[in-house]
């Protein structure tokens, strides 16, 4: 096959205060016509810097291409001026960014943003560009494209915003598409739809794709060849089958084994923990909980719509489902960060909705939360000692600065950080280290119960494994009880004793972890499990990403006309009354 992109010995550095950071070191690879090349590695490995260098998007200064060449269709890109690169970007090379919300202009309609590229590079008239933009929206699978054309980014869901980004990137039919972590923040079913869409478009247009990701399941299903990067260098290159069947570099081996797989047996907990969880009375009881949001003009969002469950002391209950299913709202309502519309929440038999402010403050020592985003949940203006110490001060758990400092250092060491880290600011830490600080803050007040709200979604695979192992170790040492909210079903299976599946504000299935994964009963649970990409090319080559739930249907699983019944001992299911 013809080589359309050749990167030779590329080295890129960033300069700050006379300090040089080598982000990319002597990287070489090629992309052939019509193929998908995967670039994998952890944050900081140089994947995105390489992609942005190809696109000519690195700010100079502080960035500088020290050496190497990038040849694209006979043109050497590192020597092109900004004006020349403007002609290549969008027309010959398109790019899909990781976060569509920050990449799309919030003040412009989606259709106009697609038109920009068409009028600039293809010189189309306004009416022709509008017609072509609507066709692109249709091509990427956005329903009602004639209506969606006139809407703004905030009126699109996360999955549809990513589809709109694909439409913009492909509007001029580029020869090469660079997709930088295009599905990291999406749920498994939406991820499956996006990847399926990219495959279909590649088949129709013959576009070559560079797919940057840390999800090896996605690589197995999408890529022909794989480049593995670590610390700015390429450590291994090969076909997808070779990399997965016989990895040569220790780092590649570690990536492949970092996360548990659905077909792996769940590791049993120590006997003491199992006995404690099985024999104890419920620590938390949720009864007919509802959380409705009034939008005005009679419109109501039923974010949580009549859910009930118990959590026993020492247990981990996982809640899974797509974005918008009500997982996070349920967790925040249980902690009374949102006031429930109706229903009861009992903590050790105490109805917490009836507690006054002083009583609730005392209870908050027992109930804490770990937030999803370790970047936005830590105050950037405070040192770590004050971020963690704030909770100690609020609940008067220490007396004097020395005791406070000592307790903060103990907590940092407990979560695998160093005492010296106490005097640093959040921006001086990696994402995994920030999440450890968030865990240390939650543990500061010695809680019994912690709501873990998507604590892994912003982290790389190997860092995710470290955080999960840390949380399991802390649970055993401190007797913690977790409500673990996530959309990564393989990880939820690994860490949870029981799993509840949420869809449109309802729990549609609740069962022991191993039982639910080996014998799912509800159609929605089956659709979630079937959409998970498996890090095995042989498996992924037999799978077809399908749109499992038709979002155009008002209630595809009949949940508005259903009831909750125990179909097997300990296995609860929402059964549709329509059928």
N, C-alpha and C positions, 0 to 999 in steps of 0.2 A: 504494500500500500504506500501511497505518496505521503511523505512527511510534510505536514503543514507548519509545524512549530518545532524548533530545535533550540534548546537552552544549553549553552556550553560554558562550564566553569564559572557560573555566576556567583559573585560575592557582593553582598550589600552590608553596609555598616551605618550605624546611627551615631552622631557626634553630639555630646553635651558637656559643656564646661571642661573641654579638653579631654573628655573621656570617650573612648570608642567602644561601642557595643557591636560585635559581629553577629548580625541577625541571620545572614545566609552566607555559607562558606562553600565555594566551588561546587555549586549544584549543577548537575547536568541531567537532562532527560529529553525525550522527543514525544510528540503527539502526531499520530497518523490520521489521515483523512477518514472520517466516519467512526472513529473509535472513541471509547470513554476511558480516560486515564484517571485513576484515583490517586490522590496525594493524602496520606494519612500521617498522623502524629499528634502529640499533645500540644496544648497551648505553649507558645514560645519555641516551637520546633522550626519555625520559618515558613510554614505553608502559606499563610496569607500575605506575608511580605513578598514571597516569590510571585504570587498572583498579581499583586498590585504593581510590582516592578514590570511585569509583562504588559500591564495596562497603562503604564506610565502615570500611576496615581500616587506614588510616594512623594511626600513633601521634601523638597530639596532646597535648603537644609531643613531638618537635621539629617535626612537620609542621603546616602551617596552610593552609587554603583561603583565599587572599587575596581572590579575587573569582570571579564566575561562578555558573552554575546547572547543576544536573543534574536534568532532569525525566524521571521514569519512570512511565508509565501515569498521568499527571496528578498525580504527587506529586513535590515538590521535595526531593531527598535530602540536600542539604547542610545543611538546617535540621532534619533528623530527629535525635532523641536516640538514644543507643546502644541503649536498650530497643526503640525503634521499628525501628531497623535490624536488630536481631536477628530481628524478625518477618518482615522482607523477605528477609534473607539465607537462602538454602536453600529458602524457599517460592516466592519470586517471581524471585530472581536466584541462579543457581548459579555456582560458580567451580571450575575445574580448575587446580591449581598446577603449576609446572614440575617440581618434584622430589617425586614421590609418596612416597618413603621418609621424607622429613622432614615431610610433610603428614599422613601416616597415623599414628595412635596405635599404637606398637609393642606396647603392653600389652593391647590390645583385639582381639578377633576381628573379622575383616572384616565379618561379618554384623551384629554389634552396632553397628559404626560407621555402617552404612547405616540401621539401625533408629533411631538417635538422631534423625535428621531426620524420619522418619516418625511417631514418637511425639510429637515436639515440635510439628510443624506440622500434621500430618493427624490427630493424636489417635487413632491406631490402637492397638488392644490388642496385647499382646506377640505372641500367636500370629498375628494378622493382619499385624503388622509383619514377622515372620519370613518369612511366606509371600511378602509383597511384596518383601522384600530378596532372596530367592532368585530371584524373577521378574526383578528388576533385574540380578542377576548373569548370568542367562540372556540378558537383552536386550543386554548389552554383550559377549556372546560368550565368557564364561568357561566352560570345560568343567567338567562335574560340579559344578554350583552348589550342590547339596545338601551335598556334602563340603567344598567351598571356603568355604562360609558359616562353618564352624567353625574355619578356619585363621587364622593371624596374618600380618601383612604380610611378615615375613621368609621365609615359606613360599611367597610369590608371586614370579614373575619380574618384571623391570622392566616389561614390557609388560602383564602381568596387574595389577600394582599401579596402572598408569595407567588400566586399564579399571575397576578398583575405584573410583578417584577419580571417574571419569565416572558410575558407578552412584550414588555418594553425591551428586554434584552434581545428578543428574537424578531422584533419588528422589521429590521432590515435584512433578515435572513443571513446572519453572519456565518462565516466558515468555522469559527471557534467560539464556544460558550464556556466561560469560567464560572462555576457555581461554588461559591465560598460558604460552606456550611449551610446549604439552603433549607435543611429540614431540622436543624438542631432544636429549635424552640417549638416544634410542632408535635402534636399527638401522633400516635402510631398510625391511625387510620388516615389522617390528613397527610402524613408523611408518605404513606403508601400511594395515595392519589397523586401527589406531586411527582414522585419518582416515576410512576406509571406514565404521567403526562410528559415528562422529559424524555422517556424512552420512545413514546409514540411520536413526539415531535422530531426526535433524532432520526427515526425511521422515515418520516415524511420528507425532511429537509436535508438529510445527510450531514448534519452538523457534528463536528467533533466536540467533545466535552472534556474539560478538566474538572473533576469533582473533588473538592477539598472537604474532608470530613474526618472525624475521629470514630465514627460508627462503622465497625467492621462488617456488621450485618448489611448496611447500605452498600458498602464496597462489594460484598459478595454478590449482590443482586444486580448491580449497575455496571461494574467496571470490567474492561478487558485486560488491562494491565494495572499494576500498582507500584507507586513510589512511596517508600517509607522514610520519613524524615525525623531526625532527632538532633536537638541543639544546633539547628541551622545546616545540618549536613544530610545528604542522602546515605542511608545505611544499608538499604536493600531495594532492589528493583526486580520485577519479574511479572509473569502472567498471574492473573488472580488465582488460578488453580495451583500454580507453583508456590505462591506465597502462603496460601492457606493449608496446603497439603504438606509442604516441607519448608517452613521458615528457617533461614540460615542465621540471622542475627539474633542475639539474646533479647534485644529490645522488641523485635517483631514477635518473638515467642511470648514475651510478657504482655504485649498488647492483646494478643489472641486469647490469653488466659485470664485477662483482668476481670472480666465480668462473668457472672453465672449465666448459663443457658437454660432455656425453658425445659429442655429434655434431661437436665441434670437433676438428680435427687436432692431435695432440700436437706441441708445439714441439720441433724437433730440438736436441740438445745440440751444443755446439762439437765440431769434429772431434777435437781432442786428447783430449777426455773419452771420446768413443765408441771411439777406438783403444785408449786405456788400459784401458777396461772389457772390450773384446772380446778383446784379445790377452793380457791378464795371466792368471796362474794364479789359482785361487780364493783369495780372502783368507780366506773362511770356508766350511767344509764341515760340513754337518749330515747325519749318517748314522743312519737308523733310530731317531730320538730318541723316547723315551717319557717322559712325566711323569704318573704315577698317584698319586692321593691316597687313602689308606686312611681310611674313615669309621667303621671298627669294625663288628662283627657281620658280617664278610665282605663289606661293601659297598665298592666301589672306583669312584672317578671317574677315567676315562681322559681327562684334560684334553688331553694330547698323546699321540697314539696312532700311532707309527711314521711319522714324517715325515722326508723327506730333501730337501735342496736345497743349492746352492752360491751364494755371492755373490762376484762378482769385484771387484777393487779399482777404486774410482771409480764403481761401479754403485749404483743404488737399486732394491732389491727391495721391492715392496709386498706386504703380506699383508692380505687383506680377509676379512670374514665377520661373522656376527652375534655378539652377546654370548654367551659360553659356547662359542664355537667353538674356543678354545684359542690365540688370537692372542697375547694378553698373556703367558700362561703360557709359550709358546714363546720369546718374547723374553727373559723373565726367566731361563729355564733356560739359554739360550745364553750369558748373561752370568754364569751360576752364582750368581745370586741365589736360585734354587731348584736343589737338586741333582737331576740327572736320575735317573729310575728305571733307564733303560738307554739304550744308544745312544752314539754318538761325536760330539763337537764338536771340530773341528780348526781352529785359528787359525794361518794360515801354516804348515800342516802339523803343528802342535803339538797333541796331544790334551790339551785344557785340563782335562778331568776328572781327570787324573793329577797336576796341579800341586799342590804344597803351598801353605800359606797365604802364605808369603813370595813364592814365584814368582807366585802369583795376583795379589798386590798390585802387582807390577811390571807384569803384563799389563793390569791395570785402567787403566793410563795410556793404553793403546791402545783400550780398549773402554768406551764411556760410554752413558748413557741420558738421554733427555728424557722426563719423565713427563707423563701425561695432564692432570692438574689443576694449573694454575699457582698455585692458592690454597693447596692442602694440601702441595705439595712444597717450599715455601720456609718456613724457620723464621721465624715471625712475631716472634720475640724478637731476631733478629739484623739488623743493617744489611746492605745489599747487599755492602759491602766485605768483610764477614766471611763471608757466604754463599758468595761466589765465592772469597775468599781461603782458606777452609778447605781446599779441594782443593789449592791451591798449597802450603799448609803441610804437608799430609799427605804429599805426594810430594816435598817439599823442593825445589821448583822456584824459590824466591826466597830471597834472603838480606836480611833487614832490612825494616823497615816501609815505608820509602820505595819500595823496589823492588816490594814487594807492592802498595802503593797504585797505583803507576804501571802495573803489569800489569793490575790490576782495571779501571782507567780505560781502558786500551787495549781490553780485552775488551768493555766496555760500548759504546765507540764502534764497535767492530767489528759489533755487533748493532743499531746504530742508536739507541743511547741516549746520554746525555751523561755526561761525567766527574763532574759534580756529583751525579748520581743515586746515586753510591756511598755517600753518607752517609744515604740514606733507608731506611725500613723497607718491607717488602713491601706493607703495607696502603695505602701512599701511591701505589701504581701501579695502572693499569688492568689488565685481564686480559691484553691483548696485550703490555703492557710486562712483566708478570710472566713471560710465556712467553719473552720475549727474555732475561730474566735467567736463566731455566732453561737456555736455549741457551748463554749466556755461561759458565755454570757447567760445562756439559758440555765446552765448548771449552777451558777453562782448562788442562787437562793435555795439550793437543795430541794428541787421539786420532786414530786412523785410521778407526775404525768406531763408528757411533752407532746405537743402537736408539731409534727415535722412536715412543713408545707413545701413540697417539691424541693427538698434540700440538696438534690443531686443534679438537677436539670442544667445548671450552668457550668458543670464540671466535666473534665475529660474522663475517659473510661477508667484509667488506672487510678486517678484521684477519687473517682466514685467508689471504687472498691476499697480504698483506704478509709474513706469516711464511713462506709457501711460497717467495715470491720471494727472501727472505733466505736460506733454507736452500739454494736452488739456487745462489745467488751464493757462499755459503760453500763449497759443494761444489766449485765451479770454482776458487776461490782457494786452498783448503787441501787439495784432493785427498781429500775425505771419501767414505766409503762408508756408505750408509744402509740399515737395515732399517726400512721405514716401515709401521707398523701403523695401520690405520684402518678405519672402516666407511663413509666417504664415498667412493664409487667414482669419482665424477667427479674429485675431487682426487687420488686414487691414480693414476688414468690420467695426469693431468697431470705428476706428479712422478716416476713410476716408469719404469724401463727394462723390467722384467719384473714380472708380478703372479702371486702364488700365492693361490688361493681355499681357505679352510679351512672345514670343516664337521664338527662333532662330533669334533674332535681330529685330523682327517685333512686332508691337502691333496688336494682333489678335481680341481684343474686348475691348471696352471702354464704360462705362455706369455708371449711378448713382449707388452708393454702394448697396442699398437695391434691386434695380432692377437686377443688375448683379448676385447677390447671389440667388435670388428667381427665376430668369428666364435666366440662362446662355444659350447662343445661339451657341457658337463655341465648337467644339468637345474637344479642348484642355482645355478650361475653365471647361467643365464638368468633364474631367479626373482629373484636380487639385482638384475640390470640392469633387469628389467621393473618393479620396485617403486620405482625412483628417481623422485621427482617432478621434472618438467622445468619450468623457468621459462618456460612458453609456454602460455597458456590454450587455444590451438587444439589443441595436442597433448594436454593434460590432459583436455579435454572428451571426447576419444575413448577415454581410458584408463579402465579399471575396476579399482579396487584389489581384489585378490583375495587370499585366503589361499593363497599358493603352496605352502607345505609344511605338510601336516597334522601338527601337533605331537602329535596323539593316536596317530600311528603311531610305533612304536618306532624304525624306521629307514626313513624315507620314500624315501631315495635308494639304498637297498641297499648302503650302504658297508661293512657288516659282512661282506659277501660280494663283495668287489671286488678288483681288482688294478690296479696303476699301469702304464700302457703309453704308449709314445711313438707317438701316432697320426699326427702330422705332424712334420717336422723342428723340434725345439725346443718342441713343443706336447705336454704330458703330460696324461693324463686318467685319472681313476679309473673303470674300466669295471665295471659291475655284472655278477656272474656269475649272478645270479638269472634274468636275462632273456636 
